[in-house]
Amino acid sequence: MNKTKNTISPIAEYNRSSKGTRVLSEYQNDLIFEQPRDNLLQQEFVSYEYTPQGVKVTKTVRKYRKNDDYFDTTSVQFIGS
Protein backbone atom coordinates (compact mmCIF):
# COMPACT_ATOMS: atom_id res chain seq x y z
CA MET A 1 0.00 0.00 0.00
CA ASN A 2 1.40 3.38 -1.00
CA LYS A 3 0.62 6.17 1.45
CA THR A 4 1.03 9.77 0.40
CA LYS A 5 0.99 12.75 2.71
CA ASN A 6 -1.11 15.69 1.63
CA THR A 7 0.53 19.01 2.25
CA ILE A 8 -1.38 22.24 2.51
CA SER A 9 0.19 25.41 1.28
CA PRO A 10 -1.22 28.93 1.20
CA ILE A 11 -2.42 30.23 -2.13
CA ALA A 12 -1.79 33.86 -1.23
CA GLU A 13 0.97 35.85 0.40
CA TYR A 14 0.40 37.88 3.52
CA ASN A 15 2.03 40.96 4.98
CA ARG A 16 3.33 40.39 8.50
CA SER A 17 3.40 44.13 9.21
CA SER A 18 -0.39 44.40 8.89
CA LYS A 19 -2.50 43.86 11.95
CA GLY A 20 -5.01 41.04 11.64
CA THR A 21 -3.62 39.57 8.42
CA ARG A 22 -5.07 36.31 7.15
CA VAL A 23 -4.10 33.81 4.48
CA LEU A 24 -6.25 32.11 1.87
CA SER A 25 -5.53 28.45 2.39
CA GLU A 26 -7.01 24.98 2.08
CA TYR A 27 -6.34 24.55 5.82
CA GLN A 28 -9.68 25.34 7.49
CA ASN A 29 -8.19 26.92 10.62
CA ASP A 30 -6.39 29.54 8.51
CA LEU A 31 -9.83 30.83 7.52
CA ILE A 32 -10.64 31.46 11.21
CA PHE A 33 -7.37 32.56 12.79
CA GLU A 34 -4.73 35.17 12.07
CA GLN A 35 -1.18 34.44 11.06
CA PRO A 36 1.55 35.10 13.67
CA ARG A 37 2.24 38.73 14.54
CA ASP A 38 4.03 40.56 17.32
CA ASN A 39 2.53 40.16 20.80
CA LEU A 40 -0.23 37.77 19.70
CA LEU A 41 -0.36 34.89 22.19
CA GLN A 42 -3.51 32.88 21.53
CA GLN A 43 -6.88 32.88 19.77
CA GLU A 44 -9.93 30.69 20.41
CA PHE A 45 -13.02 29.74 18.42
CA VAL A 46 -15.92 28.00 20.17
CA SER A 47 -19.10 26.63 18.59
CA TYR A 48 -22.21 25.17 20.26
CA GLU A 49 -24.41 22.71 18.40
CA TYR A 50 -27.57 20.80 19.37
CA THR A 51 -27.25 17.03 18.82
CA PRO A 52 -29.24 13.98 20.01
CA GLN A 53 -26.45 13.37 22.56
CA GLY A 54 -26.79 16.89 24.04
CA VAL A 55 -25.08 20.16 23.25
CA LYS A 56 -21.80 19.62 21.41
CA VAL A 57 -19.13 22.19 22.28
CA THR A 58 -16.22 22.34 19.84
CA LYS A 59 -13.30 24.53 20.86
CA THR A 60 -10.34 25.25 18.57
CA VAL A 61 -7.35 27.10 19.99
CA ARG A 62 -4.36 28.52 18.11
CA LYS A 63 -1.32 29.19 20.32
CA TYR A 64 1.43 31.33 18.85
CA ARG A 65 5.15 30.86 19.48
CA LYS A 66 7.90 33.45 19.43
CA ASN A 67 9.50 31.98 16.30
CA ASP A 68 6.55 32.98 14.05
CA ASP A 69 5.07 29.50 14.38
CA TYR A 70 1.83 28.24 15.92
CA PHE A 71 -0.04 25.07 16.75
CA ASP A 72 -3.77 24.35 16.69
CA THR A 73 -5.75 22.06 18.97
CA THR A 74 -9.41 21.09 18.81
CA SER A 75 -11.47 19.58 21.63
CA VAL A 76 -15.05 18.32 21.58
CA GLN A 77 -17.25 18.04 24.67
CA PHE A 78 -20.92 17.17 25.17
CA ILE A 79 -22.93 18.97 27.84
CA GLY A 80 -26.47 18.16 28.94
CA SER A 81 -28.56 15.34 27.54
N, C-alpha and C positions, 0 to 999 in steps of 0.2 A: 504494500500500500504506500503510495507516495503522498506525503503530507506537505502542503505548501502553507506558508504563513502569509496572511494578508497584511500588508502595511498600509497605513493611512497617512496621506500627506496632504498638507493644506493646498488649496487651489488658488490662494491669493496671498499676497504679501501683507504684512502689517507694520505699522510704524510704532515702535516701542516708546517714542516720546509723547505720543498722544495718550490722553487719559481715557480709559474705558475702551481700548481697542479690541476688536474681535477678529477672528479669522473665519473665512468660509472653508469648511472642511467636511469630510464624510464622517468624522468622529462626532457623534451626537453631543457630547459634553462641550465641545468647542462652540456649539450654537447657543449654549446657556451661559458659559463662563468666559471671563476675560482672559487674555494672555498675561503672562507675568509682567509686572511693572513695579517700580520702586514703592516700597512700604506696603504693598498688598500682601496680607498674610493668609487669608482664607475667604472662601465664598461658599454659600450653602444654597441648595434648592430643595424644597420639600413639597411633595404633592400628597393629597388625601383623596382616596377613592373608595366608594362603596362597593363591596363585594359580598357574595353569600357567606363568606367566612368572617365578616366584620369589616371595619374600616381599615384599608390598607394604607400604611404610611411609608412612602418611599423617600429616602433622604440621600441626596448626592452632595458630597463635599469635595471641593478642590482646595488642597493645601499647597501653598507656594513656598519654594525654597529660595535661598539667597543666590543660587547659581543660575537664575532664570529658568528653573525647571519647576515642575509641579507633579502631584499625583492625585488621582481621583479615587474616591471610594463611594460605594452605594450600599445602603442597608435598607432592608424591607422588614416592617413590623406590622402585625395585625392587632388592632385594639377593638374592644367590644365584641359582641357576637350577635 
